[in-house]
C-alpha cells in the first residue's frame, strides 16, 4: 500500500533547540520549522506503516489455512500468526499516528496550528517541538491537574 500524498524523499529533521533559541524564533520561522518536523514524521510514519502491512501480508500468505499448531511449546496458534497480529496492531498504531500528523499539517495550512483545541490558548513551543502534532496545551491535556 502506498500513500501518494506523502513525499517519497526524506525530509531532514531540524535539531532540537534550547528553550531560549526556540523562543527567539519568529512565528514564521517557528512554523516553517514545525512544517519540516511534521513532514519528516509523516514520511517516517508512512514508511513504517507500509512496511508493517507488507510484512503482515507476507506472513498471511506464507501460512496456509490449517497450519495452526497446537502443542505444549507454542500454545494455540503458530509464531507466524502471533507475529502477523503484532504487525497489524503496530500498523493500526502507525496509521493513527500518521492521521494525527496529517491533521497537524492541515491545521498548519489553515492557520490554526499551535492553538489548543480545548481552551484556544497557544500551545507552548517546547511542547510542540517534542510533540509536533499536539492538539492540546499541557493544562488541558492533564485535565486541569496543573491548575491546582
Backbone as a chain_set.jsonl record, in Angstrom:
{"seq": "XXXXXXXXXXXXXXXXXXXXXXXXXXXXXXXXXXXXXXXXXXXXXXXXXXXXXXXXXXXXXXXXXXXXXXXXXXXXXXXXXXXXXXXXXXXXXXXXXXXXXXXXXXXXXXXXXXXXXXXXXXXXXXXXXXXXXXXXXXXXXXXXXXXX", "coords": {"N": [[0.854, -1.162, 0.0], [0.603, 2.164, -0.86], [1.142, 5.657, -0.213], [0.153, 8.218, -1.942], [0.059, 10.957, -1.414], [2.098, 11.432, 0.308], [5.376, 12.514, 0.544], [8.053, 10.914, -1.114], [10.702, 11.38, -0.734], [13.262, 11.791, 1.711], [12.916, 13.983, 4.437], [14.923, 16.332, 5.959], [15.345, 16.366, 9.47], [14.994, 19.013, 11.715], [17.377, 20.08, 14.2], [16.977, 19.693, 17.749], [16.073, 22.51, 19.606], [17.309, 24.699, 22.182], [15.402, 26.102, 24.894], [15.586, 28.93, 24.987], [16.569, 29.589, 22.419], [14.529, 28.576, 20.894], [12.378, 30.181, 21.679], [13.275, 32.57, 20.656], [12.905, 32.435, 17.943], [11.195, 33.751, 15.109], [7.63, 33.89, 14.552], [6.973, 33.007, 11.974], [9.335, 31.639, 11.235], [9.347, 29.655, 13.213], [6.982, 28.24, 12.589], [7.637, 27.346, 10.012], [9.737, 25.663, 10.625], [8.376, 23.775, 12.175], [6.744, 22.696, 10.218], [8.603, 21.33, 8.646], [9.422, 19.429, 10.543], [6.984, 18.036, 10.878], [6.544, 17.053, 8.273], [8.731, 15.343, 8.044], [8.111, 13.488, 10.046], [5.712, 12.511, 8.971], [6.57, 11.222, 6.613], [8.223, 9.228, 7.721], [6.394, 7.819, 9.342], [4.551, 6.9, 7.403], [6.196, 5.217, 5.94], [6.872, 3.293, 7.899], [4.318, 2.255, 8.412], [3.624, 1.171, 5.903], [5.636, -0.803, 5.665], [5.017, -2.499, 7.845], [2.454, -3.398, 7.105], [3.032, -4.75, 4.719], [4.701, -6.761, 5.706], [2.897, -8.116, 7.387], [1.055, -9.007, 5.489], [2.676, -10.7, 3.979], [3.28, -12.664, 5.905], [0.715, -13.698, 6.225], [0.242, -14.821, 3.711], [2.206, -16.781, 3.671], [1.447, -18.594, 5.608], [-0.714, -21.201, 5.485], [-4.257, -22.011, 5.491], [-5.175, -24.068, 8.187], [-2.662, -24.504, 9.079], [-2.227, -23.986, 11.704], [-0.718, -24.682, 14.752], [-1.026, -26.84, 17.512], [0.426, -27.302, 20.311], [2.414, -28.097, 23.24], [4.546, -26.308, 23.482], [4.176, -24.051, 21.757], [1.621, -23.238, 22.278], [-1.738, -22.169, 21.553], [-1.989, -21.664, 18.184], [0.391, -20.572, 15.742], [3.755, -19.213, 15.551], [3.953, -17.478, 13.379], [1.353, -16.52, 13.098], [0.996, -15.098, 15.475], [2.981, -13.19, 15.147], [2.023, -11.885, 12.872], [-0.363, -10.774, 13.872], [0.736, -9.044, 15.756], [2.084, -7.276, 14.031], [-0.114, -6.199, 12.682], [-1.378, -4.861, 14.775], [0.599, -2.974, 15.45], [0.623, -1.643, 13.01], [-1.898, -0.453, 13.018], [-1.527, 1.378, 15.091], [0.503, 2.927, 13.931], [-0.894, 3.957, 11.753], [-2.784, 5.561, 13.078], [-1.066, 7.448, 14.247], [-0.031, 8.586, 11.931], [-2.347, 9.759, 10.868], [-2.782, 11.716, 12.84], [-0.536, 13.332, 12.448], [-1.005, 14.191, 9.823], [-3.332, 15.652, 10.297], [-2.278, 17.702, 11.854], [-0.679, 18.968, 9.949], [-2.702, 19.903, 8.309], [-3.915, 21.723, 10.06], [-1.828, 23.505, 10.268], [-1.731, 24.522, 7.647], [-4.221, 25.744, 7.636], [-3.901, 27.751, 9.422], [-4.395, 27.41, 12.116], [-2.702, 26.007, 13.665], [-0.915, 25.175, 16.61], [-2.608, 26.2, 18.483], [-4.567, 25.443, 21.283], [-7.033, 22.993, 21.105], [-9.016, 22.822, 22.946], [-9.059, 24.994, 24.909], [-8.309, 27.135, 23.38], [-6.015, 28.6, 23.801], [-2.533, 29.45, 23.211], [-0.359, 26.713, 22.437], [2.506, 25.685, 24.107], [5.742, 26.35, 22.747], [7.859, 24.61, 23.34], [6.521, 22.243, 23.935], [5.349, 21.725, 21.44], [7.647, 21.329, 19.982], [8.544, 18.893, 20.945], [6.276, 17.254, 20.631], [5.076, 17.527, 17.783], [2.54, 17.225, 16.626], [0.712, 17.903, 18.555], [-2.465, 18.561, 19.974], [-3.546, 19.707, 22.177], [-2.944, 21.966, 24.916], [-0.637, 21.781, 27.71], [-2.009, 22.089, 30.162], [-4.722, 21.5, 29.505], [-4.419, 18.919, 28.486], [-3.576, 17.541, 30.724], [-5.862, 17.542, 32.138], [-6.518, 19.643, 33.795], [-5.065, 19.295, 36.096], [-2.686, 20.654, 36.501], [-3.45, 23.148, 37.264], [-4.062, 23.281, 39.919]], "CA": [[0.0, 0.0, 0.0], [1.403, 3.388, -0.913], [0.436, 6.888, 0.1], [0.604, 9.139, -2.975], [0.176, 12.322, -0.925], [3.274, 11.518, 1.16], [6.591, 12.64, -0.247], [8.918, 9.748, -1.031], [12.044, 11.797, -0.347], [13.455, 12.023, 3.14], [12.967, 15.387, 4.825], [15.823, 16.419, 7.105], [14.698, 16.804, 10.702], [15.787, 20.042, 12.374], [17.863, 19.714, 15.519], [16.181, 20.218, 18.862], [16.603, 23.791, 20.06], [17.154, 25.061, 23.584], [14.209, 26.918, 25.119], [15.866, 30.32, 24.611], [16.667, 29.679, 20.961], [13.192, 28.293, 20.386], [11.566, 31.381, 21.921], [13.798, 33.672, 19.853], [12.477, 32.299, 16.549], [9.977, 34.472, 14.731], [6.494, 32.978, 14.363], [7.086, 32.41, 10.637], [10.429, 30.664, 11.268], [8.912, 28.536, 14.037], [6.007, 27.451, 11.828], [8.359, 26.685, 8.927], [10.484, 24.59, 11.269], [7.403, 22.753, 12.543], [6.3, 22.046, 8.983], [9.658, 20.374, 8.3], [9.307, 18.33, 11.508], [5.782, 17.264, 10.571], [6.75, 16.324, 7.017], [9.663, 14.249, 8.333], [7.336, 12.477, 10.773], [4.745, 11.927, 8.049], [7.283, 10.289, 5.738], [8.669, 8.095, 8.528], [5.215, 7.046, 9.745], [4.011, 6.224, 6.22], [7.127, 4.14, 5.619], [6.679, 2.249, 8.907], [3.01, 1.649, 8.183], [3.708, 0.341, 4.704], [6.465, -1.966, 5.976], [4.269, -3.401, 8.724], [1.376, -4.022, 6.337], [3.646, -5.7, 3.786], [5.158, -7.91, 6.481], [1.709, -8.859, 7.826], [0.51, -9.67, 4.307], [3.599, -11.788, 3.649], [3.055, -13.726, 6.885], [-0.586, -14.308, 5.944], [0.383, -15.655, 2.511], [3.084, -17.918, 3.954], [0.761, -19.598, 6.426], [-1.928, -21.669, 4.826], [-5.29, -22.43, 6.446], [-4.901, -25.392, 8.73], [-1.279, -24.562, 9.55], [-2.17, -23.679, 13.132], [-0.176, -25.777, 15.536], [-1.478, -26.918, 18.892], [1.321, -28.136, 21.089], [2.729, -27.529, 24.543], [5.54, -25.251, 23.387], [3.705, -22.824, 21.113], [0.266, -22.896, 22.682], [-2.694, -22.16, 20.447], [-1.555, -20.814, 17.085], [1.815, -20.592, 15.458], [4.522, -17.979, 15.685], [3.626, -16.584, 12.259], [0.072, -15.882, 13.39], [1.253, -14.12, 16.538], [3.772, -12.121, 14.537], [1.121, -11.137, 11.992], [-1.247, -9.982, 14.739], [1.563, -7.964, 16.309], [2.299, -6.312, 12.953], [-1.378, -5.496, 12.421], [-1.587, -3.937, 15.893], [1.548, -1.875, 15.253], [0.176, -0.897, 11.827], [-3.02, 0.389, 13.446], [-0.937, 2.486, 15.847], [1.213, 3.784, 12.968], [-1.932, 4.643, 10.98], [-3.331, 6.606, 13.956], [-0.041, 8.493, 14.353], [0.018, 9.248, 10.631], [-3.529, 10.621, 10.782], [-2.545, 12.867, 13.722], [0.445, 14.186, 11.776], [-1.687, 14.82, 8.696], [-4.247, 16.652, 10.857], [-1.448, 18.837, 12.259], [-0.313, 19.677, 8.71], [-3.909, 20.624, 7.883], [-4.054, 22.882, 10.957], [-0.768, 24.437, 9.881], [-2.183, 25.172, 6.413], [-5.412, 26.541, 7.937], [-3.548, 28.839, 10.326], [-4.84, 27.136, 13.482], [-1.677, 25.184, 14.315], [-0.317, 25.755, 17.806], [-3.674, 26.64, 19.392], [-5.216, 24.334, 21.981], [-8.382, 22.762, 20.597], [-9.96, 22.888, 24.05], [-9.173, 26.33, 25.513], [-7.917, 28.094, 22.34], [-4.782, 29.287, 24.179], [-1.381, 28.9, 22.49], [0.369, 25.563, 22.972], [3.904, 26.076, 24.27], [6.658, 25.926, 21.679], [8.629, 23.444, 23.782], [5.638, 21.078, 23.763], [5.217, 21.466, 20.002], [8.919, 20.809, 19.489], [8.611, 17.479, 21.333], [5.103, 16.582, 20.048], [4.629, 18.477, 16.758], [1.118, 17.064, 16.279], [-0.095, 18.138, 19.763], [-3.73, 19.281, 19.781], [-3.927, 20.321, 23.438], [-1.89, 22.516, 25.758], [-0.33, 20.896, 28.833], [-3.078, 22.198, 31.163], [-5.903, 20.769, 29.046], [-4.052, 17.517, 28.344], [-3.505, 16.94, 32.052], [-7.194, 17.59, 32.734], [-6.602, 20.681, 34.805], [-4.285, 18.977, 37.27], [-1.609, 21.623, 36.69], [-4.021, 24.4, 37.741], [-4.307, 23.17, 41.361]], "C": [[0.903, 1.229, 0.0], [0.514, 4.58, -0.616], [0.93, 7.953, -0.866], [0.776, 10.569, -2.473], [1.384, 12.519, -0.003], [4.516, 11.552, 0.274], [7.491, 11.428, -0.033], [10.324, 10.124, -0.569], [12.112, 12.058, 1.148], [13.57, 13.523, 3.393], [13.885, 15.479, 6.024], [15.096, 16.969, 8.317], [15.577, 17.859, 11.374], [16.236, 19.576, 13.75], [16.976, 20.332, 16.591], [16.855, 21.48, 19.382], [16.405, 23.955, 21.556], [15.958, 25.99, 23.704], [14.428, 28.365, 24.686], [15.911, 30.511, 23.11], [15.302, 29.456, 20.317], [12.297, 29.519, 20.528], [12.006, 32.539, 21.038], [13.373, 33.59, 18.38], [11.242, 33.159, 16.286], [8.867, 33.445, 14.531], [6.593, 32.267, 13.012], [8.184, 31.35, 10.606], [10.043, 29.43, 12.086], [7.948, 27.641, 13.264], [6.669, 26.721, 10.662], [9.14, 25.487, 9.47], [9.541, 23.44, 11.643], [6.897, 22.006, 11.319], [7.32, 20.989, 8.554], [9.603, 19.173, 9.243], [8.124, 17.42, 11.171], [5.938, 16.465, 9.276], [7.705, 15.149, 7.213], [8.933, 13.122, 9.07], [6.362, 11.759, 9.846], [5.419, 10.886, 7.152], [7.721, 9.043, 6.502], [7.486, 7.204, 8.918], [4.617, 6.28, 8.57], [4.89, 5.044, 5.835], [6.979, 2.98, 6.601], [5.369, 1.509, 8.678], [3.058, 0.707, 6.987], [4.519, -0.928, 4.964], [5.735, -2.985, 6.837], [3.149, -4.118, 7.976], [1.909, -5.055, 5.35], [4.085, -6.949, 4.53], [3.978, -8.765, 6.947], [1.098, -9.633, 6.661], [1.372, -10.864, 3.905], [3.408, -12.958, 4.608], [1.734, -14.442, 6.632], [-0.504, -15.229, 4.738], [1.192, -16.906, 2.798], [2.403, -18.99, 4.798], [-0.561, -19.953, 5.754], [-2.971, -22.027, 5.881], [-5.011, -23.851, 6.919], [-3.486, -25.548, 9.233], [-1.155, -24.316, 11.047], [-1.715, -24.9, 13.905], [-0.729, -25.696, 16.948], [-0.526, -27.867, 19.613], [1.688, -27.418, 22.376], [3.663, -26.34, 24.451], [4.963, -23.949, 22.828], [2.316, -22.406, 21.552], [-0.653, -22.939, 21.481], [-2.214, -21.193, 19.385], [-0.048, -20.829, 16.938], [2.449, -19.227, 15.617], [4.177, -16.986, 14.587], [2.319, -15.842, 12.513], [0.24, -14.794, 14.449], [2.005, -12.922, 15.973], [2.911, -11.252, 13.617], [0.188, -10.245, 12.802], [-0.5, -8.806, 15.354], [1.779, -6.886, 15.256], [1.033, -5.528, 12.651], [-1.697, -4.496, 13.535], [-0.664, -2.729, 15.754], [1.156, -1.02, 14.053], [-0.989, 0.021, 12.182], [-2.519, 1.59, 14.232], [-0.217, 3.457, 14.911], [0.219, 4.576, 12.126], [-2.526, 5.79, 11.799], [-2.341, 7.764, 14.092], [0.059, 9.283, 13.052], [-1.163, 10.187, 10.458], [-3.382, 11.857, 11.66], [-1.57, 13.853, 13.071], [-0.194, 14.906, 10.599], [-2.664, 15.893, 9.17], [-3.472, 17.893, 11.3], [-1.011, 19.653, 11.039], [-1.511, 20.468, 8.175], [-4.138, 21.859, 8.753], [-3.014, 23.946, 10.621], [-1.188, 25.22, 8.641], [-3.368, 26.107, 6.668], [-5.117, 27.722, 8.86], [-3.999, 28.633, 11.756], [-3.839, 26.293, 14.259], [-1.123, 25.922, 15.54], [-1.323, 26.338, 18.775], [-4.332, 25.409, 19.99], [-6.651, 24.201, 21.458], [-9.433, 22.845, 21.697], [-10.156, 24.322, 24.548], [-8.803, 27.462, 24.559], [-6.68, 28.917, 22.698], [-3.625, 28.694, 23.363], [-0.782, 27.69, 23.214], [1.83, 25.98, 23.029], [4.792, 25.537, 23.158], [7.472, 24.696, 22.075], [7.804, 22.169, 23.617], [5.517, 20.72, 22.285], [6.516, 20.946, 19.397], [9.016, 19.311, 19.766], [7.493, 16.673, 20.678], [4.524, 17.522, 18.992], [3.153, 18.373, 16.397], [0.194, 17.329, 17.466], [-1.321, 18.985, 19.443], [-4.102, 20.089, 21.021], [-2.716, 20.894, 24.166], [-1.69, 21.563, 26.947], [-1.463, 20.913, 29.869], [-4.302, 21.389, 30.752], [-5.609, 19.272, 28.916], [-4.03, 16.821, 29.705], [-4.84, 17.013, 32.788], [-7.325, 18.599, 33.845], [-5.794, 20.401, 36.047], [-3.205, 20.02, 37.544], [-2.13, 22.952, 37.216], [-4.229, 24.398, 39.251], [-3.253, 23.843, 42.169]], "O": [[1.854, 1.31, 0.777], [-0.708, 4.514, -0.751], [1.994, 8.535, -0.656], [1.561, 11.326, -3.045], [1.664, 13.64, 0.421], [4.682, 10.725, -0.623], [7.669, 10.971, 1.096], [11.057, 9.272, -0.066], [11.139, 12.491, 1.764], [14.242, 14.239, 2.651], [13.667, 14.784, 7.016], [14.323, 17.921, 8.21], [16.769, 17.631, 11.581], [15.559, 18.774, 14.392], [16.317, 21.349, 16.372], [18.07, 21.508, 19.574], [15.456, 23.422, 22.13], [15.544, 26.6, 22.718], [13.541, 28.965, 24.078], [15.359, 31.477, 22.583], [14.972, 30.083, 19.31], [11.548, 29.858, 19.612], [11.194, 33.402, 20.705], [13.475, 34.578, 17.653], [10.359, 33.276, 17.136], [9.142, 32.258, 14.36], [6.33, 31.068, 12.916], [7.997, 30.282, 10.022], [10.364, 28.302, 11.71], [8.085, 26.418, 13.283], [6.296, 25.588, 10.355], [9.19, 24.429, 8.842], [9.874, 22.271, 11.448], [6.648, 20.802, 11.387], [6.948, 19.888, 8.148], [9.722, 18.03, 8.801], [8.246, 16.195, 11.178], [5.502, 15.316, 9.203], [7.517, 14.086, 6.621], [9.117, 11.947, 8.755], [6.206, 10.54, 9.926], [4.887, 9.793, 6.96], [7.605, 7.929, 5.993], [7.571, 5.979, 8.832], [4.216, 5.127, 8.728], [4.385, 3.99, 5.448], [6.961, 1.819, 6.193], [5.321, 0.281, 8.744], [2.583, -0.426, 7.062], [4.129, -2.011, 4.528], [5.821, -4.188, 6.595], [2.921, -5.309, 8.189], [1.307, -6.113, 5.168], [3.875, -8.066, 4.056], [4.045, -9.994, 6.908], [0.673, -10.777, 6.824], [0.85, -11.916, 3.535], [3.377, -14.112, 4.182], [1.642, -15.658, 6.805], [-1.11, -16.301, 4.733], [0.914, -17.971, 2.246], [2.752, -20.167, 4.707], [-1.402, -19.092, 5.498], [-2.625, -22.313, 7.028], [-4.653, -24.722, 6.126], [-3.129, -26.602, 9.761], [-0.059, -24.432, 11.596], [-2.245, -25.999, 13.741], [-0.88, -24.61, 17.507], [-0.667, -29.087, 19.529], [1.314, -26.263, 22.577], [3.575, -25.435, 25.281], [5.229, -22.87, 23.359], [1.878, -21.305, 21.22], [-0.392, -23.649, 20.51], [-2.05, -20.006, 19.667], [0.686, -21.071, 17.896], [1.765, -18.219, 15.793], [4.115, -15.782, 14.836], [2.198, -14.664, 12.179], [-0.314, -13.702, 14.323], [1.692, -11.775, 16.293], [3.059, -10.03, 13.591], [-0.025, -9.085, 12.45], [-1.04, -7.704, 15.459], [1.667, -5.698, 15.56], [1.093, -4.326, 12.393], [-2.224, -3.414, 13.273], [-1.099, -1.59, 15.924], [1.338, 0.198, 14.075], [-1.057, 1.151, 11.698], [-3.025, 2.699, 14.063], [-0.317, 4.672, 15.08], [0.462, 5.742, 11.817], [-2.746, 6.878, 11.266], [-2.738, 8.929, 14.057], [0.216, 10.504, 13.071], [-1.0, 11.299, 9.954], [-3.812, 12.941, 11.268], [-1.767, 15.066, 13.141], [0.044, 16.096, 10.395], [-2.809, 16.929, 8.521], [-3.955, 19.014, 11.14], [-0.977, 20.882, 11.091], [-1.35, 21.571, 7.651], [-4.511, 22.917, 8.247], [-3.294, 25.143, 10.685], [-1.022, 26.438, 8.587], [-3.508, 27.134, 6.005], [-5.968, 28.589, 9.06], [-3.991, 29.579, 12.544], [-4.107, 25.906, 15.397], [-0.895, 27.131, 15.504], [-0.935, 26.915, 19.791], [-4.619, 24.444, 19.281], [-7.385, 25.186, 21.381], [-10.625, 22.931, 21.403], [-11.284, 24.812, 24.604], [-8.968, 28.632, 24.901], [-6.331, 29.844, 21.966], [-3.723, 27.566, 22.879], [-0.711, 27.656, 24.442], [2.336, 26.575, 22.078], [4.614, 24.411, 22.691], [7.744, 23.836, 21.237], [8.33, 21.135, 23.206], [5.575, 19.545, 21.921], [6.492, 20.208, 18.412], [9.508, 18.55, 18.933], [7.715, 15.552, 20.222], [3.569, 18.245, 19.278], [2.572, 19.343, 15.909], [-0.993, 17.012, 17.396], [-1.232, 19.991, 18.739], [-4.878, 21.041, 20.936], [-1.605, 20.376, 24.051], [-2.489, 20.65, 27.156], [-1.833, 19.863, 30.395], [-4.862, 20.664, 31.573], [-6.475, 18.448, 29.209], [-4.417, 15.659, 29.824], [-4.935, 16.589, 33.94], [-8.152, 18.436, 34.743], [-5.827, 21.2, 36.983], [-2.847, 20.246, 38.7], [-1.331, 23.813, 37.583], [-4.55, 25.445, 39.813], [-3.318, 23.837, 43.398]]}, "num_chains": 1, "name": "protein.A"}
